[in-house]
Amino acid sequence: MPSGYGTDRGVRGVTYNDRVIKTRGAAWLEPTGGIVLFDDFLGDTLNTNTWVATETATGVAWAVSSTAGDPVAAHGGWVSAQTDNVDAAAEELACMAATTVGNFRPDRAGNGLLVFEARVSIPTALTARFFNVGLTDDETEGAALAMSITTATWTTTATDAALWVFDSTATDNDNWLGQTVDTNSDGTHIASTVATAADTAQVLRIELDSAGGAYFYEGGVLMGVETAVGVTETVPLIPYVAAGSTTTTAVDFECDYVYTACAR
């Protein structure tokens, strides 16, 4: 029997905890109604047919790592990157189409959702660094990444994006902030209630409805909703994970998996 179900805008689905799902005879799982990206980074190298790793300044580019991971290094497959030890260095990782536009449009979700989820870890320290995790409209945003925040002022390089942002220069600098930008208009950010800790993996999730409204989750718990200013639902978006430096301190970032899905 299923262990339970979650609800969000209606029945969200059935969740099986630590159970094997088996099919027999002429039965199978057929996910052809949706487009799905799931990368657990289990190969020897980063799949460059799927991912584009971009550097601003010369650090250590995103790559499969045998030493990254929390709580056990390498278990489950991890990628990591390290910025150069200069101000305004960045390491960006994005999944893009051959035409350099995104593969995921919120308006295709219909009565469902465009979903992004990643499990990430910040090694060593939380100071002098900032990170983006989510969906944006360009695979290469540069040293400012797609978004950043200084005290209470947002800088949104992206025209359209929905991202979890951690920034040590923010007034609220001890947790992740969910933020949207819709045709260069910033939303009202959602502050996570979960305190961030170094060397502690966190699951960050963003759900976008077909009107561009954004729902931000951390650790499976809804942290808040931004529907007044979400994203432009017709703009194709790209899964995106990035790290940036704010001083001459090199910045590390680690990612366990990236999952993105939407109705076809």
Secondary structure, DSSP 8 states (H G I E B T S, - for coil): ---EEEESSSEEEEE-SS------SS-----TTEEEEEE---SSS--TTTEEEEEESSSEEEEEESS--SSSTTTT-EEEEE--SSTT-EEEEEE--TTSS-SB-GGGGTTS-EEEEEEEE--S--SSEEEEEEEES-S---TT-SEEEEBTEEEE-SSSEEEEEEETTBSS-SS-EEEEEETTEE---EE-SS---TT--EEEEEEE-TT--EEEEETTEEEEEE-SS---TTS-BEEEEEEEESSSS--EEEEEEEEEEEE-
